[in-house]
């Protein structure tokens, strides 16, 4: 009994000591923080059976999620670039085997505006900044739709980035980026907040497997906009490689505070954006 009592007293003294030492270790900043995704077994579901059979726990190691704080105070959780490259190799399918859906089901209220087209110039104080991506509107005068308008995954893929707006902050937008099985990246910005509608759709988080037609969120007006619309982007590694070697794009990136070298292509251009371009062209009025 004496041995047990001594052992108990020892551990009772040791625990506060360990806690104190732990508190002395400087915490990492959000930008430095990196964690290995605890369970990526669900990624196997996107692999061909012959590949999945050879996949083990060790093969899933090294996929990391990082947490970035941007200059406006928003926080983005995303896979680092090495992880994205790894995921791309695992999920890539021939384009003719991929099924596509429009990001918003076509209806009479879905339309594109000329000023919302890819690479339109918009005033930014004394400067002008490019508008990459495409604005898709869902109501007259871009007002808040009475009934929420669902944004859906246009193809199978995995979420590689997720940004959540603060409740009272209309500078940072709710946004989701997915890596499609065709190798392209698809971004959805200005998504609605949970409080915008009574029955909300939760934004998919990093690592979430999406099938074509799965919900991503509702069209909203979070971020630097007062209009209810979806800012839709398509990005390719091939275009990014070209941009990094092109003086025009490099100068553009140097002159603007917004990240422009992301490999973005015109979502209406079939040559670069692929089959999704045909579905997006349905929104033209």
C-alpha positions, -999 to +999 in steps of 0.1 A: +000+000+000+029+023+008+044+017-026+011+025-043+008+057-022+043+068-031+036+061-068+003+081-067+020+111-051+048+109-077+024+110-106+003+137-090+034+159-089+046+149-123+014+158-142+015+195-134+052+196-143+046+181-177+017+205-182+039+235-173+066+223-197+041+220-225+029+255-220+064+268-223+067+254-259+059+282-283+027+276-303+030+275-341+014+302-361-015+292-383+007+295-414+033+271-399+008+246-387+006+213-406-011+181-397-013+148-414-048+140-423-058+112-399-078+090-422-077+091-460-090+056-466-121+070-483-098+082-511-095+046-521-132+047-533-121+068-563-093+044-574-097+017-599-100-017-582-067-030-594-050+001-579-069+000-546-058-036-540-022-025-538-029+005-516-020+002-479-019+026-450+017+035-458+007+047-492-016+073-476+012+088-455+025+123-463-008+139-472-008+171-453-034+198-446-020+233-439-038+263-424-031+297-440-041+331-427-044+356-456-039+394-455-076+400-448-077+377-418-094+348-435-083+313-428-080+286-455-075+249-448-060+231-478-038+203-489-002+214-496+009+212-533+028+179-529-004+163-515-025+177-544+000+161-569-002+128-550-040+129-550-041+138-587-021+106-595-045+085-575-078+098-588-070+107-624-093+092-650-094+096-688-117+125-697-140+104-718-149+083-687-158+113-666-195+124-662-201+161-658-230+181-644-236+219-644-225+235-611-260+250-610-290+233-625-300+253-655-332+273-652-347+305-665-331+326-637-295+314-642-276+337-665-242+353-672-235+391-674-210+405-698-191+422-670-188+390-652-169+372-680-134+358-676-107+385-674-131+415-673-113+445-658-128+460-626-120+493-608-099+490-576-093+525-564-069+541-589-060+507-603-078+480-623-077+444-614-085+414-635-116+393-629-106+358-633-133+331-633-169+335-642-198+351-624-230+330-626-262+349-614-293+332-602-319+359-597-331+392-612-309+422-603-286+397-584-309+399-553-310+372-526-331+343-540-362+336-519-354+299-523-318+288-519-300+278-551-279+247-547-243+246-560-233+210-568-201+192-577-198+192-615-179+158-614-163+133-591-134+146-570-119+155-537-120+188-518-085+203-516-093+237-500-119+251-478-124+287-466-151+298-442-163+334-437-167+349-403-203+355-394-200+394-394-173+397-419-182+403-456-146+406-468-137+369-466-158+347-488-170+311-482-151+291-508-144+255-518-119+242-542-121+206-555-097+185-576-117+167-602-109+132-615-101+149-649-071+166-632-086+201-632-093+222-602-127+238-597-134+267-573-167+279-559-167+314-542-192+337-524-211+307-510-239+314-485-235+314-448-254+288-426-275+316-413-286+329-448-313+302-451-332+281-426-322+248-440-285+252-446-260+230-466-227+224-448-196+233-468-176+202-475-142+202-457-108+192-469-105+156-479-142+152-485-149+129-514-175+143-538-195+126-565-210+145-594-242+162-581-232+162-545-240+195-527-212+221-522-233+249-507-259+276-517-253+306-539-245+335-516-229+369-513-200+364-489-168+382-496-162+414-516-196+416-533-231+427-526-245+406-554-259+370-549-240+349-574-215+321-578-179+329-588-168+298-607-132+291-617-114+263-636-077+258-632-052+236-649-016+227-642-008+232-679-020+268-678-001+276-646+031+264-662+025+287-692+017+317-669+049+312-650+069+316-682+048+345-697+059+381-691+023+394-693+011+371-665+041+378-644+037+415-648+000+412-639+008+393-607+034+419-597+009+448-602-021+434-583-025+424-547-047+394-557-031+361-566-034+358-604-010+330-612-033+301-604-036+285-638-071+298-643-087+293-677-118+306-693-146+283-681-164+289-714-134+277-735-138+240-743-102+237-754-089+246-719-118+240-695-130+208-712-165+194-712-177+216-684-175+246-708-205+232-728-227+231-697-216+266-686-225+279-720-261+270-713-263+299-690-258+324-718-289+344-726 
